[in-house]
Amino acid sequence: MQKAAAPTPEQPAFNPRSAPDYLPEQQLRELQLSRLRAMVTRAYERVPLFRERCEKRGVQPSDIRQLADVQHLPFTVKNDLRDTYPFGLFASPREEIVRLHASSGTTGKPIVVAYTQDDLEVWSEVMSRTFAACGVHAGDMVQNAFGYGLFTGGLGAHYGAEKLGATVIPISGGNTERQMMVMRDFGVTALCATPSYFLHLLERARAADIDWPNLPLRVGIFGAEPWTEAMRQRIEQESGIRAYDIYGLSEIIGPGVGSECCAQDGLHIFEDHFYPEIIDPESGTPLPDGEEGELVLTTLSKQAMPMIRYRTRDITTILPEPCRCGRTIRRIQRIGRRSDDMFIIRGINVFPAQVETALLQVEGTLPHYQITLTRQGSLDQMEVAVEVTEAVLSDTVGGMEALQKQIADALEHVIGLRVGVRLAEPQTLPRSEGKAKRVFDNREG
């Protein structure tokens, strides 16, 4: 079956529901300011923690006269949600809350987020615009392999695709054999998943002799974990689909905060609902467009749980130049790292995305790896285990040693550190049906 052609940057996919993405800048800024003032007033009157912090700063809602005044407001951080667990940041009465979601709570109590009916309408709308930006349209068959339940990914994507007019298969994560059967038998044209799980699907499909190139699947919508441009290239080359990055946070709304478009050149933030800033992660000082820093988001329409200047810990840049797709809402650079997923080894700051970039530069490696940190005496050690192709394993001992050295050289070039490298057979490193766990820190203390 012939795959449908994806829209080109010169001919962007357009859907009437995505019209806010094309607002004239002045009109968009006026809308943002109006919504920002209303949101600050709502939080000030209804959220004690926010009001207390504003009072300490001597700031009142009436002080917000222009968008730049947002920098005078206090930040919100993830620990604020934990410290006020479960309902301390709600700005709507309990009887107006129609849904609750929560994070996994890996460091203690979960992060609880709430939605009014209007919030769910906004969520469906921005996810509908997300799918439209990725080239999905009414009539597409969407296999949703994001997890359902307390995780926001599954239901967020589900209602957005339905609002667009697509047919949704709510398969959730896991059960890989059924995923492949449904993909083939139902004629799936778009799939939502984490990129690491999609790679796992590709592997299993090859092992099952599924004729992947002749499946009607043409679009992959990937999110919930950072992934590199090299990973995108690997996915597109091996599957023949267009792979799009989407962005969201449960604390803000879930998936639907931003999305790539047909240009695949940065993530458009849906600015009529989420106001972006870039700050210096150390000082908190706002940075101009074009400079790299930490992304800070303010919800402009979230009723149940307004988030004012939420520090995402994601490192990125607001791209000032216009996008080829014609959208007027701004873009940020694809997010490949977070300020809080960094680890320090022998005094050097290392991000898992740097390791992935180095590995995928070396021919013969597969996009499955694991970083293990240990301590021998007083010296920290780092080992990178990476799966390699069957062709590499059938090579001579000298050939494998040469590949091992090549990988070590690539890693040293990227991260500035000589580390151990272990070559692993295909299918031997752990797979995840959700977010992939890459780093195992076994250092005491």
N, C-alpha and C positions, 0 to 999 in steps of 0.2 A: 504493500500500500504506500502510495506517495505521501510523504510528509508535506503538510501545508507550509507555504513559504512564510517566514517571519517578517513582520513589518520592518522596513529599513529606516535609518535615521532621517532620511529625506521625506519619508512618508509615514509619520508616526500614527500608531493606532489611536483613534479618537472615539470616545464614548460620551454621550451627553452627560452622564453622571460625573464625568471628570472635569466639567467646565470650570470649577473653582481653581483648578491647576493652571488655568490660562488667564486669570484675572490681571488687569493692568496693575502695575506695582503700586501706584498711589492708592487705588481702591483697596488692594490687599492690605496695605499698611494701616489704612483707616479702619478696616474691619478688625485687624489684630489689636489696635489700640482700644477700640470699643470693647472687645471681648476681654482683653487683659484687665481693664479697669473693673469690669463686672466680676471677673474671677477673683481679683485681689480683694474686692469688697466682700464677696461671698466667703472666702477663706478667713478674712479678718473677723467677720461677724460670727462665724460658726465653728472655727477650728481654734481651740484655746492655745495650742502650741505656736501656731503661726502668729496669732495676735500678740502673745507674750514676746516673741522674738522681734516683731515689728516695733513694739513699744520700747524695747531695749535700744533699738536703733533710732528711735524718734521718727518713725515712718508711719504715715497713715495712708489709706487708699486715695484720699484726695491729692496726695503728693504725686500720683502717677498721671502726668500731663502729656508725656510723649513716650514712645517705645523705649528710648534710651534710659528712662527712669527705672526700668526693671532692675538695673544693676544696684539700686539702693535697697532692694528687697533681700531678705535673708535666704540662704540656701536651704534646701531640703536634701537629706541623705538617707540611704537605705536603713541605717540604724534607727532613724526616727520612726519608721514603720514597725520595727521590732520593739522599740521602747514603748510604743503606744498600742501594742497588740491587745485585742484584735481590731477594735473599732475606733481608736482614739483620734484618727485623722479624718473621720467621716464628716462631711458637711451637709448631709441629708439625713432626715429622720429615718429611723429603722424601717418604718412602714413604706417608705419610698424606694428602698433598696430591693431590686428584683433579682440580683444575682451577685454571688461572691466567688472569686477565684483566689488561689493562693499558690505561692511558690513552694518548692520542695523543703525549704527550711534546713539546708545542710549545715548551717552553723548555729542551730537552735530553733527557735520558734519560726513558723513560716511567715512570709510577707502576705498579708491579706489585702485584697483590692476589691472595691465595690462598684456597682453600676446601677444607675436608675434606668428607666425605660428609654429616656432620651439619650443616655450614654450609650446604650446598646445600639440605638439607631445611628449615632455618630460612628460607632465602631464598625458597623456593617457598611456604612458609606465609605469610610477610608479604606477598608479592605476591598470593597468593590473597585475603587479607584486604583488600588494596588494591582489587582488582577488585570484591569484594563491597561495599565502602564506596561505590564509584562506581556501584553499581546493576547490575553485570554478574552473571550467574548461570549455572548449568549449563544447557547448551543454546544459549547465545549463540554467534554466529559472530564471532570476534575476528580482525581483520586487524592483524597486528603489523608496523608500518612503522618500528619502531625498528631501528637497525643491529645486525646480528649480527657475530660475530667477537670481537676483543679487547675491544670496547666492551661494557659490562655490560648495556646497555639491552635488547637483543634477547632474549638467553637468559633474563634475569631475568623479563621479562614473559611469555615463552613458557611457562616451567615453572609460573609462578603461575596463568596462565589454564587450563592443562591440569589442575592440581591442583583448581581450582574446578569442573571438569567442562565447561568451554567447549570449543568446537572452534577450534583455532588455525590460522591461515593464516600461515606464517612467510615473509612476502614480503620482509621487510627494507626498507631505504630505497631511494629512487631508482626508476627505470623507471616514471615517472608514468602513462604510457598503460596499462601493465599494472595498476597500482594501481587505476585507475578501472574497468577492465574487470572485475577480480576483485570489486571492491566491488559492482558492479551485478549480475554474473552469479551470484555465490555467496550473495547475500542477506546481506551483512555487517551486523551489528547494533552492533558496537563496534569502534573503531579506535584504535590506539596510534601516536602520532607526536609529533614536536616541533610546537608550535603554529604556527611559521612555515612548516613544510612542509605542514601541513593547509591553511593559507591558500592556498598554492600549488596544492594539489589542487582547492580550491574554484574558483580562477581557471581552471584548465585544464578543469574540468568545465563551467563556464559557456561557455567557448569551444567545447566539443564538444557543446553543446546537450544535456547530460545532465540529465534531469529530477530534480534533486537532492531536492526536497521529497518526492518519492514513493519514494525509496530507503528501505529498512527501517532504515538507520543511525540510532541514537538516542543513542549515548553516544560521546564522545571522551575518551580518557585521554591527557593531554598532560604532558610533562615534558622534562628534559634542558637547558632554557634558561629564564631568567626571563621571565615575561610578566605583563602588567598586567591589572587588572580591565576596563579599557577594551577590551583585546584579547579577553578572554572574551566581553564583550557583543557585539563585532563578529562573532566566530565563531558565537555562538548565534543571533544575528539572521539571519545570512546562510545558515546551514545547517539551523536548526531542531532541532539536537541539544542535549544537555546536555554542557557542556565542564567536565571535572574536572582539577584540578591534582594531580600526584603529585610526590613529593620523594625524592631519594636521592643518594648519593655512592658512587663506586667504592671509595673508601678505607674506607667503613663496611660496605657490603655490595653496593651498586648501587641500583637503584630498589627501593622497598619500605620505606624508612625512615619515610615518612609519606604520608598521602593525605587529600584532601578526602573528605567524606561527602555525603549527599544535601542537607545544609544549605548546602553550598558557603560555609562561613564559617570558614576556617582549615584548617590541615593537622594532622590527628591524627598524633602520633608514636607508633609502636608501642613503648610504653615498657617492655613486658616484655622487649624485646631491645635497646633503645637508650635510654640515660638522657640527657635533655636538660638543659643549663644555659644561662643567658644571662649573658654577662660584658661588662664595659666593654672595648671593643676596644683602648683605649689602655693601661689599667692592668692588665687581666686580672682585675679584681675582680668577684666574682659579683654579679649584680643580681637583685632580687626579681621575681616574676611581675608582668607588667603593664608593665615598663620595657623599652624598646628597647635592644638590644645585639647582640653577636655570638653566634651559636648554637655551642655546644660539645657534642659527642656522645661518649658512652662506650658501646662495645659491651658487652653483658651476656652474650652467648652465643657470640661468634665465637671458634672454637678456633684456626684456622690463623693468624690475624693479628689479635690483640686490638688495638683502638684505644682508648687511655685518654685522655680529655679532648682529643679531636681538635678543633682550631680550624677550623671550616668556612669562616670569612670571610663567611658569610651573615648579613645583618642582619635581625632579626625580633624578635618579642615572644611570650612565653608568655602565652596568654590564660587568665586564672584562672576566668572564669565557665563554668558547665556548657554543653555543646553541646546543641542542640535534638534531636540524633539519639539521645541517651541514652548514648553511649559515655562511659566514665569515664576513658579515656586522654586526656591533655591535648592541647590544640591549640596550634599556633604560628600567628602571622599569616602569610599567604601571603608568600613571599619574592620581592620585586621588585628587590632590589639586593644586591650584595656589596661588602664593604669594599675588595676588590682589583680591581673593574671600574670604579672611579671614575677620572676623569681631571681634571686641574686646568687651567683655562683662565683666564688673567688673574687668578689668585688665587682663583678660585671653584671649589669642588668640584662636579662634574657627574656624574650617573649616567645611563646610556642609558635606564633606565626612566623618568626624569623627562622626557626628550625624547619618548618614546613617549606618555606621558600627555598632554603638551601637544598633540601632533599629532592625536591621536584626539579631542580636544575640538572640532576645527575641521571643519565639514561640508565635504565635497568632497575630503578626503584619503583615501588608501588606507593600510592598515597595512604599508607597505613603505617603509623609509627607510634612509638612510646618513649617518653623521657623519664628516666629514673635517676633520682638524686640520692646519693648516699654520703656518708662521712667516714673517712678512714683516718683515725687519730684526730688531728685538728684540721685536716684538709678535706674540703668538699670535692666530691666526684660527680661527674655527669656522664651518663651513658645514653646513647640514642639507639634504640632498636628499630630497624626499618625493614619491611618486607621487600623482597626483590623478586624478579620474574623467574620463571622456571628456566629460562635460557641462561640466566646468570648462575643458577645452581648447578647446571650441567657443565659449566666451564671448569677449567683447571683450577687447582688451588692457587696458583700464581695469579690467575685472572680475578679470582674472588678477592685476594689480598689487594690487588690493584684497585678494585672497585671500592673496597673498604677505605683505602687511603684517599681515593678521590672524594668520597663522601666526607671524610674527616677534613680534607682541605676545604671543601665547599662550606662546611659548618664554621670552620675557623675564619674563613673570609667574611662570612655574614655576621657572626656573633663575636668574633675577636677572641676566641677561646678554643684550645685544643681539647676535644672530648673523646670519650670512647665510643666506638661504633660497633654494633652487632648486627649482622645480616640475618634476617629471619625468613623462613620459608613462607610462601603464600598461605593465607588463611590461618596463621598461627598466633597472631596478635589478637587481643580481645576486640570484638565488634560491639557497637552500641546501637540500639534501636531508637535512641533519643540523642541527647547531646553526647558527643564523644569525650571521653576522659583521656587526656594526653599526658599529663604530668603526675608522677608518683613520687612524692617527696618523703623519703625514708630517713632523712637526717633527724637525729635526736635534737630536741629543743627547737 
